[in-house]
Structure formats: C-alpha cells, structure tokens
Amino acid sequence: MKLFGTDGIRGDSSKFPFDDKTLFVIGKSAAETLKNSASKILIIRDTRQSGKRIQKCLAEGILSAGVKTVFGGVMPTPAASCLVRKGNYCAAIVISASHNPYNDNGIKIFDSRGSKLADAVEAEIESGIQKHLANCCAAPRPDKSKTKIKENASLLKDYEKFIIKAAGAGCKNSLKGRTVVIDCANGASYKCAPEILEKLGVKVIVLNAKPDGKNINLNCGALHPQHAAETVKKKKAFCGFAFDGDADRLICIDENGEIRDGDFFLSSMAKYLKKNKKLKNNILVATVMANTGFFKAMKEAGIKTVASKVGDRYVLEDMRKYKASLGGEQSGHFIFGDILQTGDGILSAVQLLEALNAENKTLSEFVSGVEKYPQILINKKVSEKVPLEKLPGSRKLIESFKKELSGDGQMLVRYSGTENLLRVMVEGKDKNRIREIAEKTADFIYGEINDKTGR
C-alpha cells in the first residue's frame, strides 16, 4: 500500500482510502506523527460535496490521538501554509483534490513551518496508518458528540489580510480603474479572490463562483481558461486570471485574450525581480516540464535555472537547496519563497499586478521575452504504473527519440503522481514530428504494460 503521491493522498472519494475507517486512522497517524507542544491541527477544505464528511472522520482520528482541531471552512490550499505559522498549529490538513473532478478528493498535509511534508515524514505517517488499520477494531473511537464542526470564518479574513499586505503599500491606489477577469473554478477561491482584488481597487468580473459541490473545475478554471480568455477580450479587460479548484494554481490571460502559462509568468517575473535586486542568487527554479524556449530565454537574460522534479514541493526543496526566492511550474504553481512556502494562485496574481503597474506595461508586453517551442502532452490511462525501467522496449524507444531531439527539443515520460495516467511530453521545432513521436511512445508503452500485466 502506498497512499501518498506527489501531492498528498488523492482518489475517488467513495472508495478506499476515503472510507470512514481509513480516514479515521489517517487523522490519528498524522496527529501522532506531527503533534508537538501546540497540539492543535488546522483543517480546511475546498467546495466538493464530500469534504464535510472527510473533515469529520479525520477530526475524530486526530482527537483520538489527543490533538485538538480547528476548522477553517472553505479556503484556498495555500491559506493553510499561511495560517499554520501564524496560529501556533502543529500541522494543517487540506481536504482537496485540486484540479480533479468533484467525485475525487484528497488530503494534503502541511507541517508547522507551512511546508508540504517531506517524503520521510509521509512514510512515517503511512507506516502508522498501516499499523492502525491492522488493529482498527481494537482501537476505541471517540464519542462523536465531541467532534463538533464549527468553522471559523475569521480565518479566511486573516488569509485575505496576508495577501493584501504582500501586495505592497502602493499597490492599492495604483490598481484603481483596472478591470480584471477572474475564473474561480467554482472552487476554494470563490469568496476570497474577488474580495482581495476589490480591496486592492480592481474592478473584478467574476466567473464560476457559484459552487454546488459538484461543479468544481467543471469546464472552467485553470484547466479550461478559454471562457475567461473570451471574456477578457470581449470586455476589453486589463488581464485575466484562472485559478484551479483549490487556488494554488494560476493561469494568466493577457489583454488580447492570449492564454499565458507558467513559463511566461516565471520568466517575466524572474527578470523583473532581477532588475529590482530581489532574485536571490540570480537563480530561478523551474521543473523538467518547462519549455526549451523558456530555458533559452533565461540563459539570454543571464539568469541561472534549476530544473527540479515535477511537483511544487520538489520545487520548494530545490529553492531551499539553492537559496532561491522564486520557483514554479509550467502548470501554474508559483512559489515566492520570501513570502510563502507553497504555491498560491491569488498571491501570484497580486504579485504580477504589482509588477505590471511598476513597469507600466500590459501583460503581453511584460511576457514578451519567451518564444516557446511547440509542445505536445499526451495523457494515456494505464491499468498499472509499471516502472519504466522494467519496460525494456519502451526504454529503448524513448532513448532513440531523445537522441533525435537533442539540442532542439526534449522529451519527458512519467506517470502522474495522483492518477493512473502515463504522461508523455515532447517538444521540438516540427509540430507534426513531435506529435508523431508522442503518440508512438504512448501507444508503445501502453501496449508493453498490457503485455506485461496480461490485460
């Protein structure tokens, strides 16, 4: 059994490990592993209909370990990182499956420093879960009447104040009159994102801010920013922002309705921070998924880049290792390390608005320094995540294609850390050829997996 993936525990909310018994022991083991003198854990959630049940079951397990719980209600995942440090908690738990559909859910855990857990700590919690599952019948469950869920709305206000303060004193007046479109994905940002931007003087056009428990990420948000892009163009807005379901991810849209992913954001913000002597050690941490054009642009700008493994916690690890102040992913996770220890879509949007104002530029002008190579990403469902090193034919094919692309492109083949998906990313100058390479690779690996597993 391995429960933790690249971003916590995630899966179908109606199945293991999201059954009541397993949730109880997850809460118990997490509390036993992470409790300290604070003996208090913060729990927040997104808008999925399964969140309240999961919250209650986890709380029962936490209580059985002698640790108290505080409930923050619906708020963005990064609020946990912010609040856990300010409120003297030993940990924070976020109930969210991020960009997944509503029927999935997840558990993300932050330590007392506001950072996602290291692999070794996750392994310790998982060991405790296995032990408690084996002995669950013998473990007395607490009196359910003691587990009263009263969500503290003031905690969301504390998070909002934190983001507004990070915007800088001059930002509020300078943003007056700007019209910005935001797509809240019917998720965790639906209350706070409009409020934060309005308090900064922005005129906000809000899309997808009516969650019903089932419509989170449904044809909207960071994974589907097309409607927001159309609205920016139609309303002649200054720019647009699309968040994912838990608002730790941001996709930007320029004034022309052009969708700008994380490569554009990171490259332009790195140059801006370097110009203002705020890019520590002149280093930017990205991931192996970043575009070849992005790396070339950073080299031309004289900025050193570090390519980490995929996942914002791995980005943060390398940021700490190299003492960098900025890092992130093409998918829209951005970490401003001097402000917060995790990716935050709303914080990133506010930081970008501040930079646009300071430079007196439109978003299209601000991000103009990157010419991206064509990139193809294929996601293919697989029956089992057979390690690529155990697929000799696939490994040989991948190596041959990597050799072909060397110098003018790249290829990355991996499994999703949260779903049974094979991800094949190929980029290069010839769009037809890279599509051919990606499709051949995905089909070949899929076939070899089926041959090996007999399915």
C-alpha positions in Angstrom: 0.0 0.0 0.0 1.3 3.4 -0.9 -1.2 6.2 -0.2 0.9 9.4 -0.7 1.6 10.6 -4.2 3.3 13.7 -5.5 0.7 15.9 -3.8 -0.7 14.1 -0.7 -3.4 11.4 -0.8 -5.8 11.5 -3.7 -8.5 9.4 -5.2 -12.2 8.6 -5.6 -13.9 10.0 -2.5 -16.4 7.0 -2.3 -13.6 4.4 -2.1 -10.5 3.4 -0.1 -8.7 5.3 1.4 -11.7 7.8 1.7 -13.9 5.3 3.6 -14.7 6.4 7.2 -12.4 3.9 8.9 -9.4 4.7 6.9 -9.9 8.4 7.2 -10.1 8.0 11.0 -6.7 6.2 11.1 -5.1 8.7 8.6 -6.1 11.5 11.0 -4.9 9.5 14.0 -1.5 8.7 12.4 -1.0 12.2 11.1 -1.6 13.7 14.6 0.6 11.2 16.3 3.5 11.9 13.9 3.2 15.7 13.8 2.0 16.7 17.3 4.2 19.0 19.3 3.7 21.4 22.1 1.0 23.2 20.1 -1.2 20.0 20.0 -3.6 21.7 17.5 -4.3 20.9 13.8 -6.0 23.2 11.4 -8.4 21.6 8.8 -9.6 23.4 5.7 -11.4 22.2 2.6 -12.5 23.1 -0.9 -16.1 23.1 -2.2 -16.5 19.4 -3.0 -19.6 17.8 -1.5 -17.5 15.0 0.1 -15.4 17.5 2.1 -17.5 17.8 5.2 -17.7 14.0 5.7 -14.0 13.6 5.2 -13.3 16.5 7.6 -15.4 14.9 10.4 -13.7 11.5 10.0 -10.2 13.0 10.1 -11.1 15.1 13.1 -12.3 12.0 15.0 -8.9 10.3 14.4 -7.0 13.4 15.3 -9.0 13.8 18.6 -8.2 10.1 19.4 -4.5 11.0 19.4 -5.1 13.7 22.0 -4.8 16.6 19.5 -7.4 19.4 19.0 -8.8 20.5 15.7 -9.7 24.0 14.3 -11.9 24.2 11.3 -11.3 27.0 8.8 -14.0 26.1 6.3 -13.7 26.7 2.5 -10.4 28.4 1.6 -7.5 28.0 -0.8 -4.9 25.4 -0.1 -2.1 27.9 0.4 -4.1 29.5 3.2 -3.0 26.5 5.3 0.6 27.4 4.8 -0.1 31.0 5.8 -2.3 30.3 8.8 -0.3 27.3 10.3 2.6 29.6 11.0 0.5 32.4 12.4 -1.8 30.3 14.7 0.6 28.1 16.6 -0.6 24.8 15.0 1.5 21.6 14.8 0.1 21.0 11.3 -2.6 21.8 8.8 -4.6 19.4 6.7 -6.3 20.5 3.4 -9.1 18.4 2.0 -8.9 18.9 -1.7 -8.2 17.1 -4.9 -7.0 20.3 -6.6 -7.8 20.2 -10.3 -9.5 16.8 -10.3 -13.3 16.4 -10.8 -15.7 16.7 -7.9 -16.0 12.9 -7.2 -12.4 12.8 -6.3 -10.9 14.2 -3.1 -7.6 14.5 -1.5 -5.6 15.1 1.7 -2.7 17.5 1.7 -0.7 18.0 4.9 1.5 20.9 5.9 4.0 20.9 8.8 4.3 23.6 11.4 6.6 25.6 9.2 3.9 25.8 6.5 5.7 23.4 4.1 4.3 20.2 2.5 5.7 17.1 4.1 9.0 15.6 3.2 8.9 12.0 1.8 10.3 10.6 5.0 7.6 12.2 7.1 4.9 10.9 4.8 6.4 7.4 5.0 6.2 7.6 8.8 2.5 8.6 8.7 1.9 5.8 6.2 3.5 3.3 8.5 1.2 4.4 11.3 -1.8 4.1 9.0 -0.9 0.5 8.2 -0.4 -0.3 11.9 -3.8 1.2 12.9 -5.6 -0.4 10.0 -4.4 -3.8 11.1 -5.6 -3.1 14.7 -8.5 -0.8 14.0 -11.2 -3.0 15.5 -9.3 -2.9 18.8 -8.9 0.9 18.8 -11.8 2.7 20.6 -13.3 5.5 18.5 -14.0 8.8 20.3 -17.5 9.9 21.3 -18.8 11.5 18.1 -20.6 14.1 20.1 -17.2 15.5 21.0 -16.4 16.2 17.3 -18.3 19.3 16.7 -17.6 21.0 13.4 -17.7 24.8 13.8 -15.9 26.5 11.0 -14.2 29.8 11.9 -14.9 32.3 9.2 -12.4 34.8 10.6 -9.5 32.7 9.5 -10.4 33.4 5.8 -10.2 37.1 6.7 -6.7 36.6 8.2 -5.6 35.0 4.9 -7.0 37.8 2.9 -5.2 40.4 5.0 -1.9 38.4 4.5 -2.3 38.6 0.7 -3.2 42.3 0.6 -0.2 43.1 2.8 2.0 41.2 0.4 0.8 43.4 -2.4 2.7 46.4 -1.0 1.5 49.8 0.2 1.4 51.5 -3.2 -0.5 48.7 -5.0 -4.0 49.6 -3.8 -4.3 53.1 -5.3 -2.3 52.2 -8.4 -4.7 49.4 -9.4 -7.9 51.6 -9.3 -9.7 51.5 -12.6 -8.2 48.3 -13.8 -10.7 45.7 -15.0 -9.6 42.1 -14.3 -11.5 38.9 -15.2 -11.2 36.1 -12.7 -12.3 32.4 -13.1 -12.7 30.9 -9.6 -13.4 27.3 -11.0 -16.4 27.1 -8.5 -13.7 26.2 -6.0 -11.9 27.4 -2.9 -11.2 31.0 -4.2 -14.9 31.8 -4.9 -15.2 34.1 -1.8 -11.7 35.4 -1.2 -10.3 36.1 -4.7 -13.0 38.7 -5.6 -12.8 40.3 -2.1 -9.0 40.6 -2.2 -8.8 42.2 -5.7 -11.7 44.5 -4.9 -9.9 45.7 -1.7 -6.9 46.4 -3.9 -9.1 48.7 -6.1 -9.5 46.4 -9.0 -12.8 46.2 -10.9 -13.5 42.5 -10.9 -15.5 40.5 -13.4 -16.1 37.2 -11.7 -16.7 33.8 -13.5 -17.6 30.5 -11.9 -18.1 31.5 -8.3 -21.2 29.6 -7.5 -20.1 26.2 -6.2 -22.7 23.5 -5.7 -20.5 20.7 -4.5 -20.3 19.1 -8.0 -19.2 21.8 -10.4 -15.7 22.4 -9.1 -13.3 22.5 -12.1 -16.1 21.6 -14.5 -15.2 23.1 -17.8 -13.7 26.1 -16.0 -10.7 27.4 -14.1 -7.1 26.9 -14.8 -7.6 23.7 -16.8 -10.2 25.3 -19.0 -9.3 29.0 -19.3 -10.9 29.6 -22.7 -14.1 31.2 -21.4 -12.1 33.6 -19.3 -10.0 34.4 -22.3 -13.0 35.2 -24.4 -14.4 37.4 -21.6 -11.2 39.3 -21.3 -11.3 40.1 -25.0 -15.0 40.9 -25.1 -14.9 43.2 -22.0 -11.5 44.7 -23.0 -10.2 43.9 -19.6 -6.6 44.7 -18.4 -6.0 40.9 -18.0 -7.5 37.7 -16.6 -6.7 35.1 -14.1 -7.9 31.5 -13.9 -7.5 29.5 -10.7 -7.9 25.8 -10.2 -10.2 24.2 -7.6 -8.0 24.8 -4.6 -6.5 28.0 -5.9 -2.8 27.0 -5.6 -2.5 27.3 -9.4 -2.8 30.3 -11.7 -3.1 30.6 -15.5 -2.8 34.2 -16.8 -4.6 35.8 -19.8 -3.3 38.9 -21.5 -5.3 41.8 -22.7 -5.6 40.2 -26.2 -7.2 37.1 -24.8 -4.0 35.1 -25.2 -3.5 32.3 -22.5 -0.1 32.6 -20.8 1.1 29.5 -18.9 3.7 29.3 -16.1 6.7 29.5 -18.4 5.7 33.1 -19.4 4.9 34.0 -15.8 8.2 32.7 -14.3 10.5 34.1 -17.0 9.0 37.6 -16.8 8.8 37.7 -13.0 12.4 36.4 -12.7 13.6 39.2 -15.0 11.5 41.8 -13.0 12.9 40.5 -9.7 16.4 40.5 -11.0 16.0 44.1 -12.2 14.9 45.1 -8.7 17.6 43.0 -7.0 15.1 40.6 -5.4 16.0 37.4 -7.3 18.2 35.7 -4.7 21.5 34.3 -6.0 20.2 35.1 -9.5 18.5 31.6 -9.6 15.1 30.6 -10.8 13.8 27.1 -10.0 11.5 25.5 -12.7 10.8 21.9 -13.5 11.8 19.4 -16.2 8.5 20.2 -17.8 9.5 23.8 -18.7 9.8 24.6 -22.4 13.1 24.7 -24.2 12.3 28.2 -25.3 11.9 29.2 -21.6 15.4 27.9 -20.7 17.0 29.7 -23.7 15.3 32.9 -22.7 16.6 32.7 -19.1 20.1 32.0 -20.4 19.9 35.1 -22.6 18.7 37.1 -19.6 21.7 35.9 -17.6 19.5 34.0 -15.1 20.6 30.6 -13.8 17.9 27.9 -13.9 17.5 24.7 -11.9 15.2 22.1 -13.3 13.5 20.1 -10.4 11.3 17.1 -10.4 7.6 17.8 -11.2 5.6 18.9 -8.1 5.7 22.1 -6.2 7.1 20.5 -3.1 10.1 19.4 -5.1 10.4 22.9 -6.5 10.5 24.2 -2.9 13.1 21.7 -1.9 15.4 23.0 -4.7 14.6 26.6 -3.8 15.9 25.9 -0.3 18.9 24.0 -1.5 20.0 26.8 -3.9 18.6 29.6 -1.7 16.3 30.9 -4.4 13.4 33.3 -3.9 11.3 32.3 -6.9 10.3 28.9 -8.4 7.4 27.2 -10.0 5.9 25.0 -12.7 4.6 25.5 -16.2 1.2 24.2 -14.9 0.7 27.4 -12.8 2.2 26.7 -9.4 4.4 29.6 -8.4 6.3 30.0 -5.1 7.5 33.4 -3.8 9.8 31.9 -1.1 10.3 35.2 0.7 6.5 35.4 1.3 5.1 31.9 1.5 6.4 28.3 1.4 3.9 26.9 -1.2 2.3 27.8 -4.5 -0.5 30.4 -4.2 -2.6 31.4 -7.2 -4.0 34.5 -5.7 -0.7 35.7 -4.2 0.9 35.2 -7.6 -1.8 37.2 -9.4 -1.4 40.1 -6.9 2.4 40.0 -7.4 2.0 40.1 -11.1 -0.4 43.1 -10.9 2.1 44.9 -8.8 4.9 44.2 -11.4 2.7 45.3 -14.3 1.9 48.6 -12.5 5.6 49.2 -11.6 6.7 48.6 -15.2 3.7 50.4 -16.7 3.2 47.5 -19.1 0.4 45.4 -20.4 0.7 41.7 -19.7 1.5 40.9 -23.3 4.4 43.4 -23.2 5.6 42.0 -19.8 5.9 38.4 -21.0 7.2 39.1 -24.5 10.7 37.7 -23.9 9.9 34.0 -24.5 9.4 32.2 -27.8 8.2 28.8 -26.9 8.8 25.6 -28.9 5.8 23.6 -29.9 4.9 21.1 -27.2 2.7 18.0 -27.2 1.5 16.4 -24.0 -0.4 13.1 -24.2 -2.1 11.6 -21.1 -3.0 8.0 -21.5 -4.9 5.9 -18.9 -3.0 2.8 -17.9 -4.1 -0.3 -15.9 -0.9 -0.2 -13.8 2.0 2.1 -13.3 4.7 -0.4 -14.3 8.2 1.3 -13.7 9.6 2.4 -17.0 12.9 0.7 -16.1 11.0 -2.7 -16.2 9.8 -2.0 -19.8 12.9 -2.6 -22.0 11.3 -2.0 -25.3 9.8 1.3 -24.2 13.1 2.4 -22.6 14.9 1.7 -25.9 12.3 3.7 -27.9 12.5 6.7 -25.6 16.2 6.8 -25.7 16.2 6.8 -29.5 13.7 9.7 -29.6 15.6 11.7 -27.0 18.7 11.3 -29.2 16.8 12.6 -32.2 15.5 15.7 -30.3 18.8 16.5 -28.6 19.7 20.2 -28.9 16.4 21.3 -30.4 13.8 19.9 -28.1 13.2 17.5 -25.3 11.1 14.5 -24.2 9.8 13.6 -20.7 7.9 10.4 -19.9 6.5 9.8 -16.5 3.4 8.6 -14.6 1.0 11.0 -12.9 1.6 11.1 -9.1 -2.2 11.4 -8.5 -3.9 9.3 -11.2 -3.3 6.1 -13.2 -2.0 8.2 -16.2 1.0 7.9 -18.4 2.2 11.4 -19.4 4.3 11.8 -22.5 5.6 15.3 -23.2 7.6 16.1 -26.4 8.7 19.4 -27.7 10.7 20.5 -30.8 10.6 22.7 -33.8 8.5 20.4 -36.0 5.0 20.1 -34.5 3.9 17.2 -36.8 7.0 15.2 -35.9 6.8 15.8 -32.1 3.1 14.7 -32.2 4.1 11.5 -34.1 6.8 10.8 -31.5 4.5 11.4 -28.6 1.7 9.2 -30.0 4.1 6.4 -30.9 5.7 6.5 -27.5 2.4 6.5 -25.6 0.9 3.7 -27.6 4.1 1.5 -27.4 4.3 1.9 -23.6 0.6 1.2 -23.2 1.0 -2.0 -25.2 4.1 -3.1 -23.3 2.3 -2.6 -20.0 -0.6 -4.7 -21.1 1.7 -7.4 -22.4 3.5 -7.5 -19.0 0.3 -7.4 -16.8 -1.7 -9.7 -19.1 -4.5 -7.2 -19.5 
